[in-house]
Amino acid sequence: MLALAPALVASAPAPQDATAAVGRWKTETRNAVVEIQRCGASICGRILTSDALRTNPNLQDARNRDAALRSRKLRGLQILGGFKQQGNGWTGGKIYNAEDGKTYGADISLADANTLKLRGCVFKPLCKTQTWTRMR
């Protein structure tokens, strides 16, 4: 029985390196590309492009709830931030949705090296998960 203990420990998933999510990711909707980078001890992500930005590169954050921010450009806008690494993922972060101008609580986990799961929540348990694919 004791011989099984090392095998169980070896098969447990190792915590993700904070850089495992760094890279460019294609979102599940609107053919958007988000670049995730290190931001201090955390990770953050910016919009690089989307179907709408390919049509209008100067698209602005017109639906932002804060009228003072509605003229900022969507290209390059940070939409992910504030995460804390925990086990195999990043929790306690925020995601900004430019389509409705709202910010949601978010968690990120990697299903594998090329698949990211992002869960955004109005409040838990009212959440939606998207699968993003690493771009090469």
MIKEFI-826135 format. One record per atom (N, C-alpha, C): x, y, z; residue number from 1; atom name; residue in one letter. Coordinates in steps of 0.1 Angstrom, whole numbers, plus 5000, padded with zeros to 4 digits. Example, Ala and Ser with C-alpha at 12.3 -4.5 7.8 and 13.67 -1.06 7.14 Angstrom:
<sites>
site c1=5132; c2=4943; c3=5078; pos=1; site=N; code=a
site c1=5123; c2=4955; c3=5078; pos=1; site=CA; code=a
site c1=5132; c2=4967; c3=5078; pos=1; site=C; code=a
site c1=5128; c2=4978; c3=5071; pos=2; site=N; code=s
site c1=5137; c2=4989; c3=5071; pos=2; site=CA; code=s
site c1=5129; c2=5000; c3=5079; pos=2; site=C; code=s
</sites>
This chain:
<sites>
site c1=5008; c2=4988; c3=5000; pos=1; site=N; code=m
site c1=5000; c2=5000; c3=5000; pos=1; site=CA; code=m
site c1=5009; c2=5013; c3=5000; pos=1; site=C; code=m
site c1=5020; c2=5013; c3=5008; pos=2; site=N; code=l
site c1=5028; c2=5024; c3=5008; pos=2; site=CA; code=l
site c1=5035; c2=5027; c3=4995; pos=2; site=C; code=l
site c1=5036; c2=5017; c3=4986; pos=3; site=N; code=a
site c1=5043; c2=5018; c3=4973; pos=3; site=CA; code=a
site c1=5034; c2=5027; c3=4964; pos=3; site=C; code=a
site c1=5021; c2=5028; c3=4967; pos=4; site=N; code=l
site c1=5012; c2=5036; c3=4958; pos=4; site=CA; code=l
site c1=5013; c2=5051; c3=4961; pos=4; site=C; code=l
site c1=5017; c2=5054; c3=4973; pos=5; site=N; code=a
site c1=5018; c2=5068; c3=4977; pos=5; site=CA; code=a
site c1=5026; c2=5077; c3=4968; pos=5; site=C; code=a
site c1=5039; c2=5073; c3=4964; pos=6; site=N; code=p
site c1=5046; c2=5081; c3=4955; pos=6; site=CA; code=p
site c1=5040; c2=5082; c3=4942; pos=6; site=C; code=p
site c1=5033; c2=5072; c3=4937; pos=7; site=N; code=a
site c1=5027; c2=5072; c3=4924; pos=7; site=CA; code=a
site c1=5015; c2=5082; c3=4924; pos=7; site=C; code=a
site c1=5008; c2=5083; c3=4935; pos=8; site=N; code=l
site c1=4997; c2=5092; c3=4936; pos=8; site=CA; code=l
site c1=5002; c2=5107; c3=4936; pos=8; site=C; code=l
site c1=5012; c2=5109; c3=4944; pos=9; site=N; code=v
site c1=5018; c2=5122; c3=4944; pos=9; site=CA; code=v
site c1=5024; c2=5126; c3=4931; pos=9; site=C; code=v
site c1=5030; c2=5117; c3=4924; pos=10; site=N; code=a
site c1=5036; c2=5120; c3=4910; pos=10; site=CA; code=a
site c1=5025; c2=5123; c3=4900; pos=10; site=C; code=a
site c1=5013; c2=5117; c3=4902; pos=11; site=N; code=s
site c1=5002; c2=5119; c3=4892; pos=11; site=CA; code=s
site c1=4994; c2=5132; c3=4895; pos=11; site=C; code=s
site c1=4996; c2=5138; c3=4906; pos=12; site=N; code=a
site c1=4988; c2=5150; c3=4909; pos=12; site=CA; code=a
site c1=4993; c2=5162; c3=4900; pos=12; site=C; code=a
site c1=4984; c2=5170; c3=4895; pos=13; site=N; code=p
site c1=4989; c2=5181; c3=4886; pos=13; site=CA; code=p
site c1=4998; c2=5190; c3=4894; pos=13; site=C; code=p
site c1=5008; c2=5194; c3=4887; pos=14; site=N; code=a
site c1=5017; c2=5204; c3=4893; pos=14; site=CA; code=a
site c1=5011; c2=5218; c3=4892; pos=14; site=C; code=a
site c1=5014; c2=5227; c3=4901; pos=15; site=N; code=p
site c1=5009; c2=5241; c3=4900; pos=15; site=CA; code=p
site c1=5014; c2=5247; c3=4887; pos=15; site=C; code=p
site c1=5006; c2=5255; c3=4880; pos=16; site=N; code=q
site c1=5010; c2=5262; c3=4868; pos=16; site=CA; code=q
site c1=5020; c2=5272; c3=4871; pos=16; site=C; code=q
site c1=5030; c2=5273; c3=4863; pos=17; site=N; code=d
site c1=5040; c2=5284; c3=4863; pos=17; site=CA; code=d
site c1=5032; c2=5297; c3=4859; pos=17; site=C; code=d
site c1=5035; c2=5308; c3=4866; pos=18; site=N; code=a
site c1=5027; c2=5320; c3=4863; pos=18; site=CA; code=a
site c1=5029; c2=5324; c3=4848; pos=18; site=C; code=a
site c1=5039; c2=5319; c3=4841; pos=19; site=N; code=t
site c1=5041; c2=5323; c3=4827; pos=19; site=CA; code=t
site c1=5034; c2=5314; c3=4818; pos=19; site=C; code=t
site c1=5028; c2=5303; c3=4823; pos=20; site=N; code=a
site c1=5021; c2=5293; c3=4814; pos=20; site=CA; code=a
site c1=5010; c2=5299; c3=4806; pos=20; site=C; code=a
site c1=5004; c2=5310; c3=4811; pos=21; site=N; code=a
site c1=4993; c2=5316; c3=4803; pos=21; site=CA; code=a
site c1=4998; c2=5328; c3=4794; pos=21; site=C; code=a
site c1=5011; c2=5331; c3=4795; pos=22; site=N; code=v
site c1=5016; c2=5342; c3=4788; pos=22; site=CA; code=v
site c1=5016; c2=5338; c3=4773; pos=22; site=C; code=v
site c1=5011; c2=5347; c3=4765; pos=23; site=N; code=g
site c1=5010; c2=5345; c3=4750; pos=23; site=CA; code=g
site c1=4998; c2=5351; c3=4744; pos=23; site=C; code=g
site c1=4996; c2=5348; c3=4731; pos=24; site=N; code=r
site c1=4984; c2=5353; c3=4724; pos=24; site=CA; code=r
site c1=4974; c2=5342; c3=4723; pos=24; site=C; code=r
site c1=4961; c2=5346; c3=4726; pos=25; site=N; code=w
site c1=4950; c2=5337; c3=4727; pos=25; site=CA; code=w
site c1=4938; c2=5342; c3=4718; pos=25; site=C; code=w
site c1=4933; c2=5332; c3=4711; pos=26; site=N; code=k
site c1=4921; c2=5335; c3=4703; pos=26; site=CA; code=k
site c1=4909; c2=5332; c3=4712; pos=26; site=C; code=k
site c1=4900; c2=5342; c3=4713; pos=27; site=N; code=t
site c1=4888; c2=5340; c3=4721; pos=27; site=CA; code=t
site c1=4878; c2=5331; c3=4714; pos=27; site=C; code=t
site c1=4868; c2=5327; c3=4722; pos=28; site=N; code=e
site c1=4857; c2=5319; c3=4717; pos=28; site=CA; code=e
site c1=4848; c2=5327; c3=4708; pos=28; site=C; code=e
site c1=4847; c2=5340; c3=4710; pos=29; site=N; code=t
site c1=4837; c2=5348; c3=4702; pos=29; site=CA; code=t
site c1=4844; c2=5359; c3=4695; pos=29; site=C; code=t
site c1=4839; c2=5364; c3=4684; pos=30; site=N; code=r
site c1=4843; c2=5376; c3=4677; pos=30; site=CA; code=r
site c1=4857; c2=5375; c3=4671; pos=30; site=C; code=r
site c1=4863; c2=5363; c3=4671; pos=31; site=N; code=n
site c1=4877; c2=5361; c3=4666; pos=31; site=CA; code=n
site c1=4887; c2=5372; c3=4671; pos=31; site=C; code=n
site c1=4885; c2=5374; c3=4684; pos=32; site=N; code=a
site c1=4894; c2=5384; c3=4691; pos=32; site=CA; code=a
site c1=4907; c2=5377; c3=4695; pos=32; site=C; code=a
site c1=4917; c2=5385; c3=4695; pos=33; site=N; code=v
site c1=4930; c2=5380; c3=4700; pos=33; site=CA; code=v
site c1=4934; c2=5388; c3=4712; pos=33; site=C; code=v
site c1=4937; c2=5381; c3=4723; pos=34; site=N; code=v
site c1=4941; c2=5388; c3=4736; pos=34; site=CA; code=v
site c1=4955; c2=5383; c3=4739; pos=34; site=C; code=v
site c1=4963; c2=5393; c3=4742; pos=35; site=N; code=e
site c1=4977; c2=5390; c3=4746; pos=35; site=CA; code=e
site c1=4978; c2=5390; c3=4761; pos=35; site=C; code=e
site c1=4982; c2=5379; c3=4767; pos=36; site=N; code=i
site c1=4983; c2=5378; c3=4782; pos=36; site=CA; code=i
site c1=4998; c2=5380; c3=4785; pos=36; site=C; code=i
site c1=5001; c2=5388; c3=4794; pos=37; site=N; code=q
site c1=5015; c2=5391; c3=4798; pos=37; site=CA; code=q
site c1=5016; c2=5390; c3=4813; pos=37; site=C; code=q
site c1=5029; c2=5390; c3=4818; pos=38; site=N; code=r
site c1=5032; c2=5391; c3=4832; pos=38; site=CA; code=r
site c1=5029; c2=5406; c3=4836; pos=38; site=C; code=r
site c1=5023; c2=5408; c3=4847; pos=39; site=N; code=c
site c1=5021; c2=5422; c3=4853; pos=39; site=CA; code=c
site c1=5025; c2=5421; c3=4867; pos=39; site=C; code=c
site c1=5038; c2=5423; c3=4870; pos=40; site=N; code=g
site c1=5043; c2=5421; c3=4884; pos=40; site=CA; code=g
site c1=5041; c2=5406; c3=4888; pos=40; site=C; code=g
site c1=5035; c2=5403; c3=4899; pos=41; site=N; code=a
site c1=5033; c2=5390; c3=4903; pos=41; site=CA; code=a
site c1=5021; c2=5383; c3=4897; pos=41; site=C; code=a
site c1=5014; c2=5391; c3=4889; pos=42; site=N; code=s
site c1=5001; c2=5386; c3=4883; pos=42; site=CA; code=s
site c1=5002; c2=5385; c3=4868; pos=42; site=C; code=s
site c1=4991; c2=5383; c3=4862; pos=43; site=N; code=i
site c1=4990; c2=5383; c3=4847; pos=43; site=CA; code=i
site c1=4979; c2=5393; c3=4843; pos=43; site=C; code=i
site c1=4980; c2=5399; c3=4831; pos=44; site=N; code=c
site c1=4970; c2=5408; c3=4826; pos=44; site=CA; code=c
site c1=4969; c2=5405; c3=4811; pos=44; site=C; code=c
site c1=4958; c2=5410; c3=4805; pos=45; site=N; code=g
site c1=4956; c2=5408; c3=4791; pos=45; site=CA; code=g
site c1=4950; c2=5420; c3=4784; pos=45; site=C; code=g
site c1=4955; c2=5422; c3=4772; pos=46; site=N; code=r
site c1=4950; c2=5433; c3=4763; pos=46; site=CA; code=r
site c1=4945; c2=5428; c3=4750; pos=46; site=C; code=r
site c1=4935; c2=5435; c3=4745; pos=47; site=N; code=i
site c1=4929; c2=5432; c3=4732; pos=47; site=CA; code=i
site c1=4939; c2=5436; c3=4721; pos=47; site=C; code=i
site c1=4942; c2=5427; c3=4712; pos=48; site=N; code=l
site c1=4951; c2=5430; c3=4701; pos=48; site=CA; code=l
site c1=4942; c2=5433; c3=4688; pos=48; site=C; code=l
site c1=4932; c2=5424; c3=4686; pos=49; site=N; code=t
site c1=4924; c2=5426; c3=4675; pos=49; site=CA; code=t
site c1=4911; c2=5418; c3=4677; pos=49; site=C; code=t
site c1=4901; c2=5420; c3=4668; pos=50; site=N; code=s
site c1=4888; c2=5413; c3=4668; pos=50; site=CA; code=s
site c1=4882; c2=5415; c3=4654; pos=50; site=C; code=s
site c1=4871; c2=5408; c3=4651; pos=51; site=N; code=d
site c1=4864; c2=5411; c3=4639; pos=51; site=CA; code=d
site c1=4861; c2=5426; c3=4637; pos=51; site=C; code=d
site c1=4856; c2=5432; c3=4648; pos=52; site=N; code=a
site c1=4852; c2=5446; c3=4647; pos=52; site=CA; code=a
site c1=4864; c2=5455; c3=4646; pos=52; site=C; code=a
site c1=4875; c2=5452; c3=4652; pos=53; site=N; code=l
site c1=4887; c2=5460; c3=4651; pos=53; site=CA; code=l
site c1=4894; c2=5459; c3=4637; pos=53; site=C; code=l
site c1=4892; c2=5447; c3=4631; pos=54; site=N; code=r
site c1=4897; c2=5446; c3=4617; pos=54; site=CA; code=r
site c1=4889; c2=5455; c3=4608; pos=54; site=C; code=r
site c1=4876; c2=5456; c3=4610; pos=55; site=N; code=t
site c1=4868; c2=5465; c3=4602; pos=55; site=CA; code=t
site c1=4870; c2=5480; c3=4605; pos=55; site=C; code=t
site c1=4872; c2=5483; c3=4618; pos=56; site=N; code=n
site c1=4874; c2=5497; c3=4623; pos=56; site=CA; code=n
site c1=4885; c2=5497; c3=4633; pos=56; site=C; code=n
site c1=4897; c2=5499; c3=4629; pos=57; site=N; code=p
site c1=4909; c2=5498; c3=4639; pos=57; site=CA; code=p
site c1=4908; c2=5509; c3=4650; pos=57; site=C; code=p
site c1=4900; c2=5520; c3=4648; pos=58; site=N; code=n
site c1=4899; c2=5531; c3=4657; pos=58; site=CA; code=n
site c1=4886; c2=5529; c3=4666; pos=58; site=C; code=n
site c1=4881; c2=5517; c3=4667; pos=59; site=N; code=l
site c1=4869; c2=5515; c3=4675; pos=59; site=CA; code=l
site c1=4871; c2=5519; c3=4689; pos=59; site=C; code=l
site c1=4861; c2=5526; c3=4695; pos=60; site=N; code=q
site c1=4863; c2=5531; c3=4709; pos=60; site=CA; code=q
site c1=4854; c2=5523; c3=4718; pos=60; site=C; code=q
site c1=4857; c2=5525; c3=4731; pos=61; site=N; code=d
site c1=4850; c2=5518; c3=4742; pos=61; site=CA; code=d
site c1=4836; c2=5525; c3=4745; pos=61; site=C; code=d
site c1=4828; c2=5526; c3=4734; pos=62; site=N; code=a
site c1=4816; c2=5534; c3=4735; pos=62; site=CA; code=a
site c1=4805; c2=5530; c3=4745; pos=62; site=C; code=a
site c1=4806; c2=5517; c3=4749; pos=63; site=N; code=r
site c1=4796; c2=5512; c3=4759; pos=63; site=CA; code=r
site c1=4800; c2=5512; c3=4773; pos=63; site=C; code=r
site c1=4812; c2=5518; c3=4776; pos=64; site=N; code=n
site c1=4817; c2=5519; c3=4790; pos=64; site=CA; code=n
site c1=4807; c2=5526; c3=4798; pos=64; site=C; code=n
site c1=4804; c2=5521; c3=4810; pos=65; site=N; code=r
site c1=4795; c2=5528; c3=4819; pos=65; site=CA; code=r
site c1=4800; c2=5542; c3=4824; pos=65; site=C; code=r
site c1=4813; c2=5544; c3=4824; pos=66; site=N; code=d
site c1=4819; c2=5556; c3=4827; pos=66; site=CA; code=d
site c1=4821; c2=5565; c3=4814; pos=66; site=C; code=d
site c1=4813; c2=5575; c3=4813; pos=67; site=N; code=a
site c1=4813; c2=5584; c3=4801; pos=67; site=CA; code=a
site c1=4826; c2=5589; c3=4798; pos=67; site=C; code=a
site c1=4835; c2=5591; c3=4808; pos=68; site=N; code=a
site c1=4848; c2=5597; c3=4806; pos=68; site=CA; code=a
site c1=4857; c2=5587; c3=4799; pos=68; site=C; code=a
site c1=4854; c2=5574; c3=4799; pos=69; site=N; code=l
site c1=4862; c2=5564; c3=4792; pos=69; site=CA; code=l
site c1=4857; c2=5560; c3=4779; pos=69; site=C; code=l
site c1=4846; c2=5565; c3=4774; pos=70; site=N; code=r
site c1=4840; c2=5560; c3=4762; pos=70; site=CA; code=r
site c1=4848; c2=5564; c3=4749; pos=70; site=C; code=r
site c1=4857; c2=5573; c3=4750; pos=71; site=N; code=s
site c1=4865; c2=5577; c3=4738; pos=71; site=CA; code=s
site c1=4879; c2=5569; c3=4737; pos=71; site=C; code=s
site c1=4882; c2=5561; c3=4747; pos=72; site=N; code=r
site c1=4894; c2=5553; c3=4747; pos=72; site=CA; code=r
site c1=4893; c2=5542; c3=4736; pos=72; site=C; code=r
site c1=4904; c2=5539; c3=4730; pos=73; site=N; code=k
site c1=4904; c2=5529; c3=4719; pos=73; site=CA; code=k
site c1=4904; c2=5515; c3=4725; pos=73; site=C; code=k
site c1=4897; c2=5506; c3=4718; pos=74; site=N; code=l
site c1=4897; c2=5492; c3=4722; pos=74; site=CA; code=l
site c1=4910; c2=5485; c3=4719; pos=74; site=C; code=l
site c1=4916; c2=5488; c3=4708; pos=75; site=N; code=r
site c1=4929; c2=5481; c3=4705; pos=75; site=CA; code=r
site c1=4939; c2=5485; c3=4716; pos=75; site=C; code=r
site c1=4945; c2=5475; c3=4722; pos=76; site=N; code=g
site c1=4954; c2=5477; c3=4732; pos=76; site=CA; code=g
site c1=4949; c2=5478; c3=4746; pos=76; site=C; code=g
site c1=4935; c2=5478; c3=4747; pos=77; site=N; code=l
site c1=4929; c2=5480; c3=4760; pos=77; site=CA; code=l
site c1=4931; c2=5468; c3=4769; pos=77; site=C; code=l
site c1=4935; c2=5471; c3=4782; pos=78; site=N; code=q
site c1=4936; c2=5460; c3=4791; pos=78; site=CA; code=q
site c1=4923; c2=5455; c3=4796; pos=78; site=C; code=q
site c1=4919; c2=5443; c3=4793; pos=79; site=N; code=i
site c1=4906; c2=5437; c3=4797; pos=79; site=CA; code=i
site c1=4907; c2=5427; c3=4809; pos=79; site=C; code=i
site c1=4919; c2=5422; c3=4811; pos=80; site=N; code=l
site c1=4922; c2=5412; c3=4822; pos=80; site=CA; code=l
site c1=4932; c2=5417; c3=4832; pos=80; site=C; code=l
site c1=4929; c2=5415; c3=4845; pos=81; site=N; code=g
site c1=4939; c2=5419; c3=4855; pos=81; site=CA; code=g
site c1=4935; c2=5416; c3=4869; pos=81; site=C; code=g
site c1=4944; c2=5417; c3=4878; pos=82; site=N; code=g
site c1=4942; c2=5416; c3=4892; pos=82; site=CA; code=g
site c1=4941; c2=5401; c3=4897; pos=82; site=C; code=g
site c1=4947; c2=5392; c3=4889; pos=83; site=N; code=f
site c1=4947; c2=5378; c3=4893; pos=83; site=CA; code=f
site c1=4957; c2=5374; c3=4903; pos=83; site=C; code=f
site c1=4954; c2=5364; c3=4911; pos=84; site=N; code=k
site c1=4964; c2=5358; c3=4921; pos=84; site=CA; code=k
site c1=4966; c2=5343; c3=4917; pos=84; site=C; code=k
site c1=4978; c2=5339; c3=4916; pos=85; site=N; code=q
site c1=4980; c2=5325; c3=4913; pos=85; site=CA; code=q
site c1=4976; c2=5317; c3=4924; pos=85; site=C; code=q
site c1=4969; c2=5306; c3=4921; pos=86; site=N; code=q
site c1=4964; c2=5297; c3=4931; pos=86; site=CA; code=q
site c1=4964; c2=5283; c3=4925; pos=86; site=C; code=q
site c1=4972; c2=5274; c3=4930; pos=87; site=N; code=g
site c1=4972; c2=5260; c3=4925; pos=87; site=CA; code=g
site c1=4975; c2=5260; c3=4910; pos=87; site=C; code=g
site c1=4965; c2=5254; c3=4903; pos=88; site=N; code=n
site c1=4967; c2=5253; c3=4888; pos=88; site=CA; code=n
site c1=4961; c2=5264; c3=4880; pos=88; site=C; code=n
site c1=4958; c2=5275; c3=4886; pos=89; site=N; code=g
site c1=4952; c2=5286; c3=4879; pos=89; site=CA; code=g
site c1=4954; c2=5300; c3=4885; pos=89; site=C; code=g
site c1=4946; c2=5309; c3=4881; pos=90; site=N; code=w
site c1=4947; c2=5323; c3=4886; pos=90; site=CA; code=w
site c1=4933; c2=5327; c3=4890; pos=90; site=C; code=w
site c1=4931; c2=5332; c3=4902; pos=91; site=N; code=t
site c1=4918; c2=5335; c3=4907; pos=91; site=CA; code=t
site c1=4917; c2=5350; c3=4911; pos=91; site=C; code=t
site c1=4904; c2=5354; c3=4914; pos=92; site=N; code=g
site c1=4902; c2=5367; c3=4919; pos=92; site=CA; code=g
site c1=4905; c2=5379; c3=4910; pos=92; site=C; code=g
site c1=4905; c2=5376; c3=4897; pos=93; site=N; code=g
site c1=4908; c2=5387; c3=4888; pos=93; site=CA; code=g
site c1=4895; c2=5393; c3=4882; pos=93; site=C; code=g
site c1=4897; c2=5402; c3=4873; pos=94; site=N; code=k
site c1=4886; c2=5409; c3=4866; pos=94; site=CA; code=k
site c1=4888; c2=5408; c3=4851; pos=94; site=C; code=k
site c1=4876; c2=5407; c3=4844; pos=95; site=N; code=i
site c1=4876; c2=5408; c3=4830; pos=95; site=CA; code=i
site c1=4866; c2=5419; c3=4826; pos=95; site=C; code=i
site c1=4870; c2=5428; c3=4817; pos=96; site=N; code=y
site c1=4862; c2=5438; c3=4812; pos=96; site=CA; code=y
site c1=4856; c2=5434; c3=4799; pos=96; site=C; code=y
site c1=4842; c2=5435; c3=4797; pos=97; site=N; code=n
site c1=4835; c2=5432; c3=4785; pos=97; site=CA; code=n
site c1=4831; c2=5445; c3=4778; pos=97; site=C; code=n
site c1=4838; c2=5448; c3=4767; pos=98; site=N; code=a
site c1=4835; c2=5460; c3=4760; pos=98; site=CA; code=a
site c1=4822; c2=5460; c3=4753; pos=98; site=C; code=a
site c1=4816; c2=5448; c3=4751; pos=99; site=N; code=e
site c1=4803; c2=5447; c3=4744; pos=99; site=CA; code=e
site c1=4792; c2=5453; c3=4753; pos=99; site=C; code=e
site c1=4793; c2=5451; c3=4766; pos=100; site=N; code=d
site c1=4783; c2=5457; c3=4775; pos=100; site=CA; code=d
site c1=4788; c2=5467; c3=4785; pos=100; site=C; code=d
site c1=4801; c2=5470; c3=4784; pos=101; site=N; code=g
site c1=4807; c2=5480; c3=4793; pos=101; site=CA; code=g
site c1=4808; c2=5477; c3=4807; pos=101; site=C; code=g
site c1=4808; c2=5464; c3=4810; pos=102; site=N; code=k
site c1=4808; c2=5459; c3=4824; pos=102; site=CA; code=k
site c1=4821; c2=5451; c3=4827; pos=102; site=C; code=k
site c1=4824; c2=5451; c3=4840; pos=103; site=N; code=t
site c1=4836; c2=5444; c3=4845; pos=103; site=CA; code=t
site c1=4830; c2=5432; c3=4854; pos=103; site=C; code=t
site c1=4836; c2=5420; c3=4852; pos=104; site=N; code=y
site c1=4831; c2=5409; c3=4859; pos=104; site=CA; code=y
site c1=4843; c2=5402; c3=4867; pos=104; site=C; code=y
site c1=4840; c2=5395; c3=4877; pos=105; site=N; code=g
site c1=4850; c2=5387; c3=4884; pos=105; site=CA; code=g
site c1=4854; c2=5376; c3=4875; pos=105; site=C; code=g
site c1=4867; c2=5371; c3=4875; pos=106; site=N; code=a
site c1=4872; c2=5361; c3=4866; pos=106; site=CA; code=a
site c1=4882; c2=5352; c3=4872; pos=106; site=C; code=a
site c1=4882; c2=5340; c3=4867; pos=107; site=N; code=d
site c1=4892; c2=5330; c3=4871; pos=107; site=CA; code=d
site c1=4898; c2=5324; c3=4858; pos=107; site=C; code=d
site c1=4910; c2=5320; c3=4858; pos=108; site=N; code=i
site c1=4917; c2=5315; c3=4846; pos=108; site=CA; code=i
site c1=4923; c2=5302; c3=4850; pos=108; site=C; code=i
site c1=4922; c2=5292; c3=4841; pos=109; site=N; code=s
site c1=4929; c2=5279; c3=4843; pos=109; site=CA; code=s
site c1=4933; c2=5274; c3=4829; pos=109; site=C; code=s
site c1=4944; c2=5266; c3=4829; pos=110; site=N; code=l
site c1=4948; c2=5260; c3=4816; pos=110; site=CA; code=l
site c1=4944; c2=5246; c3=4816; pos=110; site=C; code=l
site c1=4936; c2=5242; c3=4806; pos=111; site=N; code=a
site c1=4932; c2=5228; c3=4804; pos=111; site=CA; code=a
site c1=4945; c2=5220; c3=4799; pos=111; site=C; code=a
site c1=4953; c2=5227; c3=4790; pos=112; site=N; code=d
site c1=4965; c2=5221; c3=4786; pos=112; site=CA; code=d
site c1=4973; c2=5233; c3=4781; pos=112; site=C; code=d
site c1=4985; c2=5230; c3=4775; pos=113; site=N; code=a
site c1=4994; c2=5241; c3=4771; pos=113; site=CA; code=a
site c1=4988; c2=5251; c3=4761; pos=113; site=C; code=a
site c1=4978; c2=5246; c3=4753; pos=114; site=N; code=n
site c1=4972; c2=5254; c3=4743; pos=114; site=CA; code=n
site c1=4958; c2=5257; c3=4744; pos=114; site=C; code=n
site c1=4952; c2=5254; c3=4756; pos=115; site=N; code=t
site c1=4938; c2=5257; c3=4759; pos=115; site=CA; code=t
site c1=4936; c2=5263; c3=4772; pos=115; site=C; code=t
site c1=4930; c2=5275; c3=4772; pos=116; site=N; code=l
site c1=4928; c2=5283; c3=4784; pos=116; site=CA; code=l
site c1=4913; c2=5283; c3=4787; pos=116; site=C; code=l
site c1=4909; c2=5282; c3=4799; pos=117; site=N; code=k
site c1=4895; c2=5283; c3=4804; pos=117; site=CA; code=k
site c1=4894; c2=5296; c3=4812; pos=117; site=C; code=k
site c1=4885; c2=5305; c3=4807; pos=118; site=N; code=l
site c1=4883; c2=5317; c3=4814; pos=118; site=CA; code=l
site c1=4869; c2=5318; c3=4819; pos=118; site=C; code=l
site c1=4867; c2=5319; c3=4832; pos=119; site=N; code=r
site c1=4853; c2=5319; c3=4838; pos=119; site=CA; code=r
site c1=4851; c2=5333; c3=4843; pos=119; site=C; code=r
site c1=4840; c2=5340; c3=4837; pos=120; site=N; code=g
site c1=4836; c2=5353; c3=4842; pos=120; site=CA; code=g
site c1=4823; c2=5352; c3=4849; pos=120; site=C; code=g
site c1=4822; c2=5359; c3=4860; pos=121; site=N; code=c
site c1=4810; c2=5358; c3=4869; pos=121; site=CA; code=c
site c1=4804; c2=5372; c3=4872; pos=121; site=C; code=c
site c1=4791; c2=5373; c3=4870; pos=122; site=N; code=v
site c1=4784; c2=5385; c3=4875; pos=122; site=CA; code=v
site c1=4785; c2=5384; c3=4890; pos=122; site=C; code=v
site c1=4782; c2=5373; c3=4896; pos=123; site=N; code=f
site c1=4785; c2=5369; c3=4910; pos=123; site=CA; code=f
site c1=4784; c2=5354; c3=4910; pos=123; site=C; code=f
site c1=4792; c2=5347; c3=4918; pos=124; site=N; code=k
site c1=4792; c2=5332; c3=4919; pos=124; site=CA; code=k
site c1=4779; c2=5328; c3=4925; pos=124; site=C; code=k
site c1=4772; c2=5318; c3=4919; pos=125; site=N; code=p
site c1=4775; c2=5309; c3=4909; pos=125; site=CA; code=p
site c1=4771; c2=5313; c3=4895; pos=125; site=C; code=p
site c1=4767; c2=5326; c3=4892; pos=126; site=N; code=l
site c1=4762; c2=5330; c3=4879; pos=126; site=CA; code=l
site c1=4774; c2=5333; c3=4871; pos=126; site=C; code=l
site c1=4779; c2=5323; c3=4864; pos=127; site=N; code=c
site c1=4792; c2=5324; c3=4857; pos=127; site=CA; code=c
site c1=4790; c2=5318; c3=4843; pos=127; site=C; code=c
site c1=4799; c2=5322; c3=4834; pos=128; site=N; code=k
site c1=4800; c2=5317; c3=4820; pos=128; site=CA; code=k
site c1=4815; c2=5314; c3=4818; pos=128; site=C; code=k
site c1=4818; c2=5302; c3=4812; pos=129; site=N; code=t
site c1=4832; c2=5299; c3=4809; pos=129; site=CA; code=t
site c1=4834; c2=5299; c3=4794; pos=129; site=C; code=t
site c1=4845; c2=5305; c3=4790; pos=130; site=N; code=q
site c1=4849; c2=5305; c3=4775; pos=130; site=CA; code=q
site c1=4862; c2=5297; c3=4774; pos=130; site=C; code=q
site c1=4864; c2=5291; c3=4763; pos=131; site=N; code=t
site c1=4876; c2=5284; c3=4760; pos=131; site=CA; code=t
site c1=4884; c2=5292; c3=4750; pos=131; site=C; code=t
site c1=4896; c2=5296; c3=4753; pos=132; site=N; code=w
site c1=4905; c2=5303; c3=4744; pos=132; site=CA; code=w
site c1=4916; c2=5294; c3=4739; pos=132; site=C; code=w
site c1=4920; c2=5296; c3=4727; pos=133; site=N; code=t
site c1=4930; c2=5287; c3=4721; pos=133; site=CA; code=t
site c1=4943; c2=5295; c3=4718; pos=133; site=C; code=t
site c1=4955; c2=5289; c3=4722; pos=134; site=N; code=r
site c1=4967; c2=5296; c3=4720; pos=134; site=CA; code=r
site c1=4970; c2=5297; c3=4705; pos=134; site=C; code=r
site c1=4975; c2=5309; c3=4702; pos=135; site=N; code=m
site c1=4979; c2=5312; c3=4688; pos=135; site=CA; code=m
site c1=4994; c2=5309; c3=4687; pos=135; site=C; code=m
site c1=4998; c2=5305; c3=4675; pos=136; site=N; code=r
site c1=5012; c2=5302; c3=4673; pos=136; site=CA; code=r
site c1=5018; c2=5311; c3=4664; pos=136; site=C; code=r
</sites>
